Amino acid sequence: MHVRFERTGHRRYAVAVLREKHGDLRMDPAPGYSDLIPHDLVHLVVEEELGLRSGIFGQLAAGGNAGTFVPTEEPRTKAWARRVERRNRSTGGDMGRSEELAAQVYPRWLRRSGHLPGSHHVRQDPPPTDLDDTDLDRVLTRLDALSQQWRAVDIGASMTVAWRWPERD
């Protein structure tokens, strides 16, 4: 699965999910725009780096829609909605943990990158974290690299990130 982050306008972005087995999805507009890094890209990083196989992107890889993405080609029939709901229920155990980790990591990454959390709609003091220094550093380092790529994306352009875990049936 590949995830494309598209800069669609001034302070706007979309996320396209390109899947081989289950059909492509899209969320437009996507929440949490930032010139530094999109909110959903933070989720992708924490889920992948910290092993959350059933968070947002795990649901998408398993054929679900994480409750927010819509198909780009296949019709949204009642049967499609039932199938997706079943997949989301069976794969979504890490959704809350993904939100917690994104909230823990993002303000720490802003501070480490020399940005003030308060200027990016984030509390000044990050919530406590249960991540050890090794895990936290790995996540922050990956955010650094992806942020650099995102900042180079112009309006109308995109960047694509591969989801490391394979799609499931």
DSSP file (Angstrom, degrees, kcal/mol; ACC not computed):
  #  RESIDUE AA STRUCTURE BP1 BP2  ACC     N-H-->O    O-->H-N    N-H-->O    O-->H-N    TCO  KAPPA ALPHA  PHI   PSI    X-CA   Y-CA   Z-CA
    1    1 A M              0   0    0      0, 0.0   162,-2.8     0, 0.0     2,-0.4   0.000 360.0 360.0 360.0 140.8    0.0    0.0    0.0
    2    2 A H  E     -AB  18 162A   0     16,-2.1    16,-3.2   160,-0.2     2,-0.5  -0.949 360.0-152.0-121.2 145.0    1.2    3.5   -0.8
    3    3 A V  E     -AB  17 161A   0    158,-3.1   158,-2.9    -2,-0.4     2,-0.5  -0.970   8.7-159.2-120.7 121.1   -0.1    6.7    0.8
    4    4 A R  E     -AB  16 160A   0     12,-3.3    12,-2.7    -2,-0.5     2,-0.6  -0.882   2.5-158.0-105.6 124.8    0.0    9.9   -1.2
    5    5 A F  E     -AB  15 159A   0    154,-3.0   154,-2.0    -2,-0.5     2,-0.5  -0.907  15.7-165.6-102.4 116.0   -0.1   13.2    0.7
    6    6 A E  E     -AB  14 158A   0      8,-2.7     8,-2.2    -2,-0.6     2,-1.0  -0.880  20.8-141.9-110.1 128.7   -1.2   16.0   -1.7
    7    7 A R  E     +A   13   0A   0    150,-2.2   149,-3.6    -2,-0.5   150,-0.4  -0.789  28.7 174.4 -85.8 104.7   -0.9   19.7   -1.1
    8    8 A T  E     -     0   0A   0     -2,-1.0     2,-0.3     4,-0.9     5,-0.2   0.589  53.9 -30.5 -95.1 -12.3   -4.3   20.7   -2.6
    9    9 A G  E >  S-A   12   0A   0      3,-1.2     3,-1.7   145,-0.0     2,-0.5  -0.975  95.0 -33.3-179.7-174.8   -4.3   24.4   -1.7
   10   10 A H  T 3  S-     0   0    0     -2,-0.3     3,-0.1     1,-0.3    -2,-0.0  -0.523 131.0 -10.8 -65.5 116.3   -3.3   27.1    0.7
   11   11 A R  T 3  S+     0   0    0     -2,-0.5     2,-0.3     1,-0.2    -1,-0.3   0.828 117.5 110.0  59.6  36.5   -3.3   25.3    4.1
   12   12 A R  E <   +A    9   0A   0     -3,-1.7    -3,-1.2    20,-0.1    -4,-0.9  -0.997  38.4 170.8-139.3 143.8   -5.1   22.3    2.6
   13   13 A Y  E     -A    7   0A   0     17,-0.4    17,-2.9    -2,-0.3     2,-0.3  -0.980  14.8-152.9-146.6 162.0   -4.1   18.7    1.9
   14   14 A A  E     -A    6   0A   0     -8,-2.2    -8,-2.7    -2,-0.3     2,-0.5  -0.897  11.1-140.2-128.3 159.4   -5.6   15.4    0.9
   15   15 A V  E     -AC   5  27A   0     12,-2.3    12,-2.3    -2,-0.3     2,-0.5  -0.990  13.2-168.3-123.7 124.8   -4.6   11.8    1.5
   16   16 A A  E     -AC   4  26A   0    -12,-2.7   -12,-3.3    -2,-0.5     2,-0.6  -0.947   7.9-155.2-110.8 132.2   -4.9    9.2   -1.2
   17   17 A V  E     -AC   3  25A   0      8,-2.6     8,-2.3    -2,-0.5     2,-0.7  -0.939   5.5-160.2-110.8 117.9   -4.5    5.5   -0.3
   18   18 A L  E     +A    2   0A   0    -16,-3.2   -16,-2.1    -2,-0.6     2,-0.4  -0.865  17.5 175.7-105.5 108.7   -3.3    3.3   -3.2
   19   19 A R        -     0   0    0     -2,-0.7     4,-0.4   -18,-0.2     5,-0.1  -0.876  28.5-154.2-118.8 144.9   -4.1   -0.3   -2.5
   20   20 A E  S    S+     0   0    0     -2,-0.4    -1,-0.1     2,-0.1     4,-0.1   0.891  92.8  29.9 -81.1 -41.5   -3.7   -3.4   -4.7
   21   21 A K  S    S+     0   0    0      1,-0.1    -1,-0.1    40,-0.1     3,-0.1   0.771 124.7  35.1 -93.2 -27.9   -6.3   -5.7   -3.2
   22   22 A H  S    S-     0   0    0      1,-0.2    -1,-0.1    38,-0.1    -2,-0.1   0.372 105.1 -99.6-117.8   5.3   -9.1   -3.5   -1.9
   23   23 A G        -     0   0    0     -4,-0.4    -1,-0.2    48,-0.1    -2,-0.1   0.175  46.9 -71.0  86.9 149.7   -9.4   -0.4   -4.2
   24   24 A D        -     0   0    0     -6,-0.1    48,-2.0    -5,-0.1    49,-0.5  -0.373  45.1-160.8 -78.5 153.8   -8.1    3.1   -3.7
   25   25 A L  E     -CD  17  71A   0     -8,-2.3    -8,-2.6    46,-0.3     2,-0.3  -0.854   3.8-163.9-129.7 164.5   -9.4    5.5   -1.1
   26   26 A R  E     -CD  16  70A   0     44,-2.3    44,-2.6    -2,-0.3     2,-0.4  -0.996  12.5-164.6-149.8 147.0   -9.2    9.3   -0.6
   27   27 A M  E     -C   15   0A   0    -12,-2.3   -12,-2.3    -2,-0.3     3,-0.2  -0.962  21.9-161.7-131.2 115.9   -9.8   11.8    2.2
   28   28 A D  S    S+     0   0    0     -2,-0.4   -14,-0.1     1,-0.4     2,-0.1  -0.906  76.2  22.6-150.6 114.8  -10.1   15.4    0.9
   29   29 A P  S    S-     0   0    0      0, 0.0    -1,-0.4     0, 0.0   -15,-0.2   0.533  87.3-158.8 -79.9 158.3   -9.8   17.6    2.7
   30   30 A A        -     0   0    0    -17,-2.9   -17,-0.4    -3,-0.2     3,-0.2  -0.761  19.9-112.0 -99.6 150.3   -7.8   15.9    5.4
   31   31 A P  S    S+     0   0    0      0, 0.0     9,-0.5     0, 0.0     8,-0.3  -0.393  85.5  36.8 -81.9 157.3   -7.6   17.3    9.0
   32   32 A G        -     0   0    0      1,-0.1     7,-1.8     7,-0.1     8,-0.1   0.917  68.9-167.6  77.5  46.4   -4.6   18.8   10.7
   33   33 A Y        +     0   0    0     -3,-0.2     2,-0.3   -22,-0.2    -1,-0.1  -0.373  11.7 171.1 -63.5 143.3   -2.8   20.8    7.9
   34   34 A S        -     0   0    0      1,-0.1    86,-0.0    -2,-0.0   -22,-0.0  -0.965  40.4-138.4-149.8 140.6    0.7   22.0    8.8
   35   35 A D  S    S+     0   0    0     -2,-0.3    -1,-0.1     1,-0.2    -2,-0.0   0.743 109.3  48.7 -64.1 -21.9    3.4   23.5    6.6
   36   36 A L  S    S-     0   0    0      1,-0.3   115,-0.3   114,-0.1   114,-0.2   0.899 131.1 -24.6 -88.1 -45.0    5.8   21.3    8.6
   37   37 A I        -     0   0    0    113,-0.1    -1,-0.3   112,-0.1    -2,-0.1  -0.868  66.4-107.9-168.9 133.8    4.1   17.9    8.4
   38   38 A P    >>  -     0   0    0      0, 0.0     4,-1.5     0, 0.0     3,-0.6  -0.357  27.8-123.0 -67.4 147.2    0.4   16.7    7.9
   39   39 A H  H 3> S+     0   0    0     -7,-1.8     4,-1.8    -8,-0.3     3,-0.3   0.889 111.8  53.5 -55.3 -43.4   -1.3   15.2   10.9
   40   40 A D  H 3> S+     0   0    0     -9,-0.5     4,-2.2     1,-0.2    -1,-0.2   0.780 103.3  56.7 -69.3 -25.0   -2.1   12.0    9.1
   41   41 A L  H <> S+     0   0    0     -3,-0.6     4,-2.1     2,-0.2    -1,-0.2   0.840 103.6  54.2 -72.0 -32.8    1.6   11.6    8.2
   42   42 A V  H  X S+     0   0    0     -4,-1.5     4,-2.6    -3,-0.3     5,-0.2   0.922 108.7  49.6 -62.5 -43.7    2.4   11.8   12.0
   43   43 A H  H  X S+     0   0    0     -4,-1.8     4,-2.6     1,-0.2     5,-0.3   0.933 108.5  52.2 -60.0 -46.1   -0.1    8.9   12.5
   44   44 A L  H  X S+     0   0    0     -4,-2.2     4,-2.4     1,-0.2     5,-0.3   0.925 111.7  47.1 -56.9 -45.1    1.5    6.9    9.7
   45   45 A V  H  X S+     0   0    0     -4,-2.1     4,-3.0     2,-0.2     5,-0.4   0.944 113.6  45.3 -64.9 -49.4    4.9    7.3   11.3
   46   46 A V  H  X S+     0   0    0     -4,-2.6     4,-1.7     1,-0.2     6,-0.3   0.902 115.4  48.1 -65.2 -37.7    3.9    6.4   14.9
   47   47 A E  H  <>S+     0   0    0     -4,-2.6     5,-2.3    -5,-0.2     4,-0.4   0.928 118.2  39.7 -66.4 -44.0    1.9    3.4   13.7
   48   48 A E  H ><5S+     0   0    0     -4,-2.4     3,-0.7    -5,-0.3    -2,-0.2   0.941 119.6  43.1 -72.3 -47.4    4.6    2.0   11.5
   49   49 A E  H 3<5S+     0   0    0     -4,-3.0    -1,-0.2    -5,-0.3    -2,-0.2   0.789 120.3  41.8 -71.2 -27.9    7.6    2.7   13.8
   50   50 A L  T 3<5S-     0   0    0     -4,-1.7    -1,-0.2    -5,-0.4    -2,-0.2   0.301 113.3-110.6-107.6   9.3    5.9    1.6   17.0
   51   51 A G  T < 5 +     0   0    0     -3,-0.7     2,-1.4    -4,-0.4    -3,-0.2   0.788  55.3 159.2  76.2  30.2    4.2   -1.5   15.6
   52   52 A L    > < +     0   0    0     -5,-2.3     3,-1.0    -6,-0.3     6,-0.3  -0.686   8.0 172.3 -86.5  90.5    0.5   -0.5   15.6
   53   53 A R  T 3  S+     0   0    0     -2,-1.4    -1,-0.2     1,-0.2    -2,-0.0   0.645  73.7  45.1 -76.2 -14.8   -0.8   -3.0   13.1
   54   54 A S  T 3  S+     0   0    0      4,-0.1    40,-1.6    -3,-0.1    41,-0.4  -0.043  88.6 103.6-123.3  33.9   -4.5   -2.2   13.7
   55   55 A G  S <> S-     0   0    0     -3,-1.0     4,-2.4    39,-0.2    40,-0.2   0.035  96.0 -59.3 -87.7-154.8   -4.4    1.6   13.8
   56   56 A I  H  > S+     0   0    0     38,-0.2     4,-1.9     1,-0.2     5,-0.1   0.943 138.1  39.0 -56.2 -53.7   -5.6    3.9   11.0
   57   57 A F  H  > S+     0   0    0      1,-0.2     4,-2.2     2,-0.2    -1,-0.2   0.785 112.8  55.8 -77.1 -26.3   -3.2    2.6    8.3
   58   58 A G  H  > S+     0   0    0     -6,-0.3     4,-1.8     2,-0.2    -1,-0.2   0.900 108.0  50.3 -65.5 -41.0   -3.5   -1.0    9.4
   59   59 A Q  H  <>S+     0   0    0     -4,-2.4     5,-2.9     2,-0.2     4,-0.4   0.923 110.8  49.1 -60.1 -44.0   -7.2   -0.7    8.9
   60   60 A L  H ><5S+     0   0    0     -4,-1.9     3,-1.3     1,-0.2    -2,-0.2   0.916 110.5  49.5 -64.0 -42.8   -6.7    0.7    5.5
   61   61 A A  H 3<5S+     0   0    0     -4,-2.2   107,-1.3     1,-0.3    -1,-0.2   0.815 108.1  55.4 -64.6 -30.2   -4.2   -2.0    4.5
   62   62 A A  T 3<5S-     0   0    0     -4,-1.8    -1,-0.3   105,-0.2    -2,-0.2   0.480 129.4 -94.3 -82.8  -1.9   -6.7   -4.6    5.7
   63   63 A G  T < 5S+     0   0    0     -3,-1.3    -3,-0.2    -4,-0.4    -2,-0.1   0.427  86.8 120.5 106.2  -0.8   -9.4   -3.2    3.4
   64   64 A G      < -     0   0    0     -5,-2.9    -1,-0.3    23,-0.2    21,-0.1  -0.124  60.9-135.0 -83.6-174.3  -11.2   -0.9    5.8
   65   65 A N    >>  -     0   0    0     19,-0.3     4,-2.3    -3,-0.1     3,-1.9   0.299  31.8-126.1-125.1   6.5  -11.7    2.9    5.5
   66   66 A A  T 34  -     0   0    0      1,-0.3   -10,-0.1     2,-0.2    -6,-0.0   0.653  61.2 -78.6  55.3  16.5  -10.8    3.9    9.1
   67   67 A G  T 34 S+     0   0    0      2,-0.2    -1,-0.3     1,-0.1     3,-0.0   0.427 128.9  59.8  79.2  -1.6  -14.2    5.7    9.2
   68   68 A T  T <4 S+     0   0    0     -3,-1.9     2,-0.3   -41,-0.0    -2,-0.2   0.565  79.1  85.1-133.8 -15.8  -13.0    8.7    7.1
   69   69 A F     <  -     0   0    0     -4,-2.3   -42,-0.2   -42,-0.1    -2,-0.2  -0.655  56.0-155.5 -95.3 150.1  -11.7    7.6    3.7
   70   70 A V  E     -D   26   0A   0    -44,-2.6   -44,-2.3    -2,-0.3     2,-0.0  -0.910  26.9 -98.9-122.6 151.0  -14.0    7.1    0.7
   71   71 A P  E     -D   25   0A   0      0, 0.0   -46,-0.3     0, 0.0     5,-0.1  -0.352  21.3-156.1 -67.6 147.4  -13.4    4.9   -2.4
   72   72 A T  S    S+     0   0    0    -48,-2.0   -47,-0.1     3,-0.1   -49,-0.0   0.708  86.4   8.0 -94.7 -22.8  -12.1    6.6   -5.5
   73   73 A E  S    S+     0   0    0    -49,-0.5   -48,-0.1     1,-0.1   -50,-0.0   0.706 107.8  77.3-126.0 -44.5  -13.4    4.2   -8.0
   74   74 A E  S    S-     0   0    0    -50,-0.3    -1,-0.1     1,-0.1     2,-0.0  -0.454  86.2-103.8 -75.8 146.2  -15.7    1.5   -6.6
   75   75 A P        -     0   0    0      0, 0.0     2,-1.5     0, 0.0    -1,-0.1  -0.354  24.0-122.3 -68.5 146.8  -19.3    2.5   -5.8
   76   76 A R        +     0   0    0     -5,-0.1     2,-0.1     4,-0.1    -2,-0.0  -0.629  49.6 165.1 -88.4  78.0  -20.3    3.2   -2.2
   77   77 A T     >  -     0   0    0     -2,-1.5     4,-2.3     1,-0.1     5,-0.1  -0.369  53.5-105.4 -87.8 171.0  -23.1    0.7   -2.0
   78   78 A K  H  > S+     0   0    0      2,-0.2     4,-2.2     1,-0.2     5,-0.2   0.880 123.7  53.1 -63.4 -36.9  -24.7   -0.6    1.2
   79   79 A A  H  > S+     0   0    0      2,-0.2     4,-2.4     1,-0.2    -1,-0.2   0.912 108.2  50.0 -64.1 -42.2  -22.9   -3.9    0.7
   80   80 A W  H  > S+     0   0    0      1,-0.2     4,-2.6     2,-0.2     5,-0.2   0.933 110.1  50.6 -60.2 -45.9  -19.6   -2.0    0.4
   81   81 A A  H  X S+     0   0    0     -4,-2.3     4,-2.4     1,-0.2    -2,-0.2   0.892 110.2  49.3 -61.5 -40.8  -20.4   -0.1    3.6
   82   82 A R  H  X S+     0   0    0     -4,-2.2     4,-2.2     2,-0.2    -1,-0.2   0.923 111.8  48.8 -64.2 -44.1  -21.2   -3.4    5.5
   83   83 A R  H  X S+     0   0    0     -4,-2.4     4,-2.2     1,-0.2    -2,-0.2   0.932 113.6  46.4 -60.8 -46.1  -17.9   -5.0    4.3
   84   84 A V  H  X S+     0   0    0     -4,-2.6     4,-3.0     1,-0.2   -19,-0.3   0.904 109.9  53.4 -65.2 -41.9  -15.9   -2.0    5.4
   85   85 A E  H  X S+     0   0    0     -4,-2.4     4,-2.4    -5,-0.2    -1,-0.2   0.915 109.3  49.1 -60.6 -42.9  -17.6   -1.7    8.7
   86   86 A R  H  X S+     0   0    0     -4,-2.2     4,-2.1     2,-0.2    -1,-0.2   0.927 112.9  47.3 -61.6 -44.7  -16.8   -5.4    9.5
   87   87 A R  H  X S+     0   0    0     -4,-2.2     4,-1.1     1,-0.2    -2,-0.2   0.913 111.7  50.4 -63.9 -42.5  -13.1   -4.8    8.5
   88   88 A N  H  X S+     0   0    0     -4,-3.0     4,-1.1     1,-0.2     3,-0.5   0.913 111.4  48.3 -63.0 -42.4  -12.9   -1.7   10.6
   89   89 A R  H  < S+     0   0    0     -4,-2.4     3,-0.2     1,-0.2    -1,-0.2   0.886 113.8  46.7 -64.6 -37.8  -14.3   -3.4   13.6
   90   90 A S  H  < S+     0   0    0     -4,-2.1    -1,-0.2     1,-0.2    -2,-0.2   0.615 123.2  31.9 -82.3 -10.6  -12.0   -6.4   13.3
   91   91 A T  H  < S+     0   0    0     -4,-1.1     3,-0.4    -3,-0.5    -1,-0.2   0.390  93.2  88.4-124.7   3.5   -8.8   -4.3   12.7
   92   92 A G    ><  +     0   0    0     -4,-1.1     3,-1.5    -3,-0.2     4,-0.3   0.113  42.8 115.6-100.1  24.1   -9.2   -1.1   14.7
   93   93 A G  T 3  S+     0   0    0      1,-0.3     4,-0.3     2,-0.1     3,-0.2   0.716  78.5  50.2 -65.6 -20.5   -7.9   -1.9   18.2
   94   94 A D  T 3> S+     0   0    0    -40,-1.6     4,-2.4    -3,-0.4    -1,-0.3   0.295  77.4 101.9-101.4  10.5   -5.0    0.6   17.9
   95   95 A M  H <> S+     0   0    0     -3,-1.5     4,-1.8   -41,-0.4    -1,-0.2   0.941  86.0  43.4 -60.6 -48.7   -7.0    3.6   16.8
   96   96 A G  H  > S+     0   0    0     -4,-0.3     4,-2.4     1,-0.2    -1,-0.2   0.896 112.9  52.5 -64.3 -40.1   -7.0    5.2   20.3
   97   97 A R  H  > S+     0   0    0     -4,-0.3     4,-2.7     1,-0.2    -1,-0.2   0.876 106.1  54.5 -64.1 -36.8   -3.3    4.4   20.9
   98   98 A S  H  X S+     0   0    0     -4,-2.4     4,-2.5     2,-0.2    -1,-0.2   0.918 108.9  48.0 -61.7 -43.7   -2.4    6.0   17.5
   99   99 A E  H  X S+     0   0    0     -4,-1.8     4,-2.1     2,-0.2    -2,-0.2   0.923 112.2  49.7 -62.8 -43.9   -4.2    9.3   18.6
  100  100 A E  H  X S+     0   0    0     -4,-2.4     4,-1.8     1,-0.2    -2,-0.2   0.937 112.8  46.3 -59.5 -47.3   -2.4    9.2   22.0
  101  101 A L  H  X S+     0   0    0     -4,-2.7     4,-2.9     1,-0.2     5,-0.3   0.891 110.1  52.2 -66.8 -39.7    1.0    8.6   20.4
  102  102 A A  H  X S+     0   0    0     -4,-2.5     4,-2.3     1,-0.2    -1,-0.2   0.908 111.0  49.1 -61.2 -40.1    0.5   11.4   17.8
  103  103 A A  H  < S+     0   0    0     -4,-2.1    -1,-0.2    -5,-0.2    -2,-0.2   0.824 115.3  44.3 -68.2 -31.3   -0.4   13.8   20.6
  104  104 A Q  H  X S+     0   0    0     -4,-1.8     4,-0.7    -5,-0.2    -2,-0.2   0.885 119.6  39.8 -76.9 -40.6    2.7   12.7   22.6
  105  105 A V  H  X S+     0   0    0     -4,-2.9     4,-2.7    -5,-0.2     5,-0.2   0.901 103.7  63.3 -81.1 -43.8    5.2   12.8   19.7
  106  106 A Y  H  X S+     0   0    0     -4,-2.3     4,-2.6    -5,-0.3     5,-0.2   0.898 104.8  44.0 -57.1 -49.7    4.1   15.9   17.7
  107  107 A P  H  > S+     0   0    0      0, 0.0     4,-2.2     0, 0.0    -1,-0.2   0.868 114.7  51.2 -66.0 -31.8    4.8   18.6   20.3
  108  108 A R  H  X S+     0   0    0     -4,-0.7     4,-2.5     2,-0.2    -2,-0.2   0.896 110.7  48.6 -67.9 -39.4    8.2   16.9   21.2
  109  109 A W  H  X S+     0   0    0     -4,-2.7     4,-2.1     2,-0.2     6,-0.2   0.917 110.1  51.7 -65.9 -42.4    9.1   16.8   17.5
  110  110 A L  H  <>S+     0   0    0     -4,-2.6     5,-3.1    -5,-0.2     4,-0.4   0.943 112.1  46.1 -57.6 -48.2    8.2   20.5   17.2
  111  111 A R  H ><5S+     0   0    0     -4,-2.2     3,-1.4     1,-0.2    -2,-0.2   0.927 112.8  49.2 -61.9 -45.8   10.3   21.5   20.1
  112  112 A R  H 3<5S+     0   0    0     -4,-2.5    -1,-0.2     1,-0.3    -2,-0.2   0.830 109.8  53.2 -63.2 -31.5   13.3   19.3   18.9
  113  113 A S  T 3<5S-     0   0    0     -4,-2.1    -1,-0.3    -5,-0.2    -2,-0.2   0.452 123.0-105.3 -83.8  -0.9   12.9   20.9   15.4
  114  114 A G  T < 5S+     0   0    0     -3,-1.4     2,-0.3    -4,-0.4    -3,-0.2   0.661  79.7 126.4  87.7  16.8   13.1   24.4   17.0
  115  115 A H      < -     0   0    0     -5,-3.1    -1,-0.3    -6,-0.2    -2,-0.1  -0.816  62.9-118.3-107.6 148.9    9.4   25.3   16.6
  116  116 A L    >   -     0   0    0     -2,-0.3     3,-1.4     1,-0.2     4,-0.3  -0.749  15.2-144.9 -85.2 122.5    7.2   26.5   19.4
  117  117 A P  G > >S+     0   0    0      0, 0.0     3,-1.9     0, 0.0     5,-1.6   0.870  97.4  61.1 -54.4 -38.3    4.3   24.0   20.0
  118  118 A G  G > 5S+     0   0    0      1,-0.3     3,-0.7     3,-0.2     6,-0.1   0.753  98.5  57.2 -62.6 -24.0    1.9   26.9   20.8
  119  119 A S  G < 5S+     0   0    0     -3,-1.4    -1,-0.3     1,-0.2     4,-0.1   0.501 105.0  52.2 -85.1  -2.7    2.4   28.4   17.4
  120  120 A H  G < 5S-     0   0    0     -3,-1.9    -1,-0.2    -4,-0.3    -2,-0.1  -0.115 123.0 -95.0-124.0  35.6    1.2   25.2   15.7
  121  121 A H  T < 5S+     0   0    0     -3,-0.7     2,-0.4     1,-0.2    -3,-0.2   0.841  90.0 119.9  57.3  38.4   -2.1   24.6   17.5
  122  122 A V  S   <S-     0   0    0     -5,-1.6    -2,-0.3    -6,-0.1    -1,-0.2  -0.978  71.9 -97.2-131.5 143.7   -0.5   22.3   20.0
  123  123 A R        -     0   0    0     -2,-0.4    -4,-0.1     1,-0.1    -3,-0.0  -0.212  30.0-124.2 -55.9 148.7   -0.2   22.7   23.8
  124  124 A Q  S    S+     0   0    0      1,-0.2    -1,-0.1    -7,-0.1    -6,-0.1   0.929 101.0  48.7 -60.8 -46.1    3.0   24.2   25.1
  125  125 A D  S    S-     0   0    0     -8,-0.1    -1,-0.2    -7,-0.0    -2,-0.1  -0.861  88.9-134.6-100.7 120.1    3.6   21.2   27.4
  126  126 A P        -     0   0    0      0, 0.0   -22,-0.1     0, 0.0     3,-0.1  -0.323  29.4 -98.9 -68.8 154.4    3.3   17.8   25.7
  127  127 A P        -     0   0    0      0, 0.0     0, 0.0     0, 0.0     0, 0.0  -0.313  53.4 -83.0 -65.2 157.7    1.4   15.1   27.5
  128  128 A P        -     0   0    0      0, 0.0     2,-0.4     0, 0.0   -24,-0.0  -0.233  48.7-146.6 -58.3 151.8    3.5   12.5   29.4
  129  129 A T        -     0   0    0      2,-0.1   -28,-0.0    -3,-0.1   -29,-0.0  -0.941  22.0-159.9-124.5 147.7    4.8    9.7   27.2
  130  130 A D        +     0   0    0     -2,-0.4     2,-0.2     2,-0.1    -1,-0.1   0.267  59.8 116.9-102.3   8.8    5.5    6.1   28.0
  131  131 A L        -     0   0    0      1,-0.1    -2,-0.1     2,-0.1     2,-0.1  -0.536  64.8-126.4 -76.4 141.0    7.9    5.8   25.0
  132  132 A D     >  -     0   0    0     -2,-0.2     4,-2.6     1,-0.1     5,-0.2  -0.411  29.6-102.1 -80.3 167.3   11.5    4.9   25.8
  133  133 A D  H  > S+     0   0    0      1,-0.2     4,-2.5     2,-0.2     5,-0.2   0.841 119.6  53.8 -60.5 -36.1   14.2    7.2   24.4
  134  134 A T  H  > S+     0   0    0      2,-0.2     4,-2.1     1,-0.2    -1,-0.2   0.943 112.4  42.5 -65.4 -48.4   15.1    4.8   21.6
  135  135 A D  H  > S+     0   0    0      2,-0.2     4,-2.3     1,-0.2    -2,-0.2   0.927 115.6  49.7 -64.0 -45.0   11.6    4.5   20.2
  136  136 A L  H  X S+     0   0    0     -4,-2.6     4,-2.7     1,-0.2     5,-0.2   0.921 111.1  48.8 -60.9 -45.0   11.0    8.3   20.6
  137  137 A D  H  X S+     0   0    0     -4,-2.5     4,-2.5    -5,-0.2    -1,-0.2   0.894 109.7  52.4 -63.6 -40.0   14.2    9.1   18.8
  138  138 A R  H  X S+     0   0    0     -4,-2.1     4,-1.9     2,-0.2    -1,-0.2   0.922 112.7  44.9 -61.6 -44.2   13.4    6.7   16.0
  139  139 A V  H  X S+     0   0    0     -4,-2.3     4,-2.4     2,-0.2    -2,-0.2   0.936 114.0  48.5 -65.7 -46.5   10.0    8.3   15.5
  140  140 A L  H  X S+     0   0    0     -4,-2.7     4,-2.2     1,-0.2    -2,-0.2   0.876 110.1  52.2 -64.0 -37.6   11.4   11.9   15.7
  141  141 A T  H  X S+     0   0    0     -4,-2.5     4,-1.8    -5,-0.2    -1,-0.2   0.905 110.4  47.8 -65.3 -41.5   14.1   11.1   13.2
  142  142 A R  H  X S+     0   0    0     -4,-1.9     4,-2.5     1,-0.2     5,-0.2   0.899 109.8  52.7 -66.8 -39.8   11.7    9.7   10.7
  143  143 A L  H  X S+     0   0    0     -4,-2.4     4,-2.7     1,-0.2     5,-0.2   0.899 105.9  55.6 -61.0 -39.2    9.4   12.8   11.2
  144  144 A D  H  X S+     0   0    0     -4,-2.2     4,-1.9     2,-0.2    -2,-0.2   0.946 110.4  44.4 -55.4 -49.8   12.4   15.0   10.4
  145  145 A A  H  X S+     0   0    0     -4,-1.8     4,-1.5     1,-0.2    -2,-0.2   0.916 116.3  45.0 -64.8 -44.8   13.1   13.3    7.1
  146  146 A L  H  X S+     0   0    0     -4,-2.5     4,-2.7     1,-0.2    -1,-0.2   0.852 109.6  55.8 -70.5 -33.7    9.4   13.2    6.0
  147  147 A S  H  X S+     0   0    0     -4,-2.7     4,-2.7    -5,-0.2    -1,-0.2   0.904 104.6  53.6 -62.9 -40.4    8.9   16.8    7.1
  148  148 A Q  H  X S+     0   0    0     -4,-1.9     4,-0.7    -5,-0.2    -1,-0.2   0.910 111.0  46.2 -60.9 -41.5   11.8   17.9    4.9
  149  149 A Q  H >< S+     0   0    0     -4,-1.5     3,-1.0     1,-0.2     4,-0.3   0.932 112.3  50.5 -64.5 -45.6   10.1   16.1    1.9
  150  150 A W  H >< S+     0   0    0     -4,-2.7     3,-1.8     1,-0.3    -2,-0.2   0.893 104.1  57.3 -62.4 -41.1    6.7   17.7    2.7
  151  151 A R  H 3< S+     0   0    0     -4,-2.7    -1,-0.3  -115,-0.3    -2,-0.2   0.726 103.5  55.3 -64.7 -19.3    8.1   21.2    2.9
  152  152 A A  T << S+     0   0    0     -3,-1.0     2,-0.5    -4,-0.7    -1,-0.3   0.512  84.7 103.3 -88.0  -6.0    9.4   20.8   -0.6
  153  153 A V    <   -     0   0    0     -3,-1.8     2,-0.1    -4,-0.3     3,-0.1  -0.675  61.3-151.9 -83.4 122.6    5.9   19.9   -2.0
  154  154 A D    >   -     0   0    0     -2,-0.5     3,-2.3     1,-0.1  -147,-0.4  -0.438  36.5 -76.0 -85.1 163.7    4.2   22.7   -3.8
  155  155 A I  T 3  S+     0   0    0      1,-0.3  -147,-0.2    -2,-0.1    -1,-0.1  -0.407 124.8  25.9 -57.8 132.2    0.5   23.3   -4.2
  156  156 A G  T 3  S+     0   0    0   -149,-3.6    -1,-0.3     1,-0.4     2,-0.2   0.343 109.4  92.9  91.1  -5.1   -0.8   20.8   -6.7
  157  157 A A    <   -     0   0    0     -3,-2.3  -150,-2.2  -150,-0.4    -1,-0.4  -0.584  55.3-161.3-112.7 177.5    2.0   18.4   -6.1
  158  158 A S  E     -B    6   0A   0   -152,-0.2     2,-0.3    -2,-0.2  -152,-0.2  -0.938  15.0-138.4-151.1 169.1    2.4   15.4   -3.7
  159  159 A M  E     -B    5   0A   0   -154,-2.0  -154,-3.0    -2,-0.3     2,-0.4  -0.982  19.8-145.7-131.9 147.3    4.7   13.0   -1.9
  160  160 A T  E     -B    4   0A   0     -2,-0.3     2,-0.4  -156,-0.2  -156,-0.2  -0.938   9.4-168.0-120.2 136.7    4.2    9.3   -1.6
  161  161 A V  E     -B    3   0A   0   -158,-2.9  -158,-3.1    -2,-0.4     2,-0.4  -0.978  20.1-130.7-122.5 132.0    5.1    7.1    1.4
  162  162 A A  E     -B    2   0A   0     -2,-0.4     2,-0.6  -160,-0.2  -160,-0.2  -0.662  15.2-133.9 -81.4 134.0    5.1    3.3    1.3
  163  163 A W        -     0   0    0   -162,-2.8    -1,-0.0    -2,-0.4  -119,-0.0  -0.805  16.8-147.2 -83.7 123.2    3.3    1.5    4.1
  164  164 A R  S    S+     0   0    0     -2,-0.6    -1,-0.1     2,-0.1  -162,-0.0   0.772  73.2  77.9 -70.3 -28.6    5.7   -1.2    5.1
  165  165 A W  S    S-     0   0    0      1,-0.1    -2,-0.1    -3,-0.0     3,-0.1  -0.651  86.0-115.7 -87.2 136.8    3.2   -3.9    6.1
  166  166 A P        -     0   0    0      0, 0.0    -1,-0.1     0, 0.0    -2,-0.1  -0.227  32.3 -96.2 -69.5 157.7    1.5   -5.8    3.3
  167  167 A E        -     0   0    0      1,-0.0     2,-0.3     2,-0.0  -105,-0.2  -0.378  39.9-140.8 -66.2 150.5   -2.1   -5.6    2.6
  168  168 A R              0   0    0   -107,-1.3  -147,-0.1    -3,-0.1    -1,-0.0  -0.794 360.0 360.0-112.7 157.8   -4.2   -8.4    4.2
  169  169 A D              0   0    0     -2,-0.3  -107,-0.1  -106,-0.0    -1,-0.1   0.480 360.0 360.0 -74.8 360.0   -7.1  -10.3    2.7
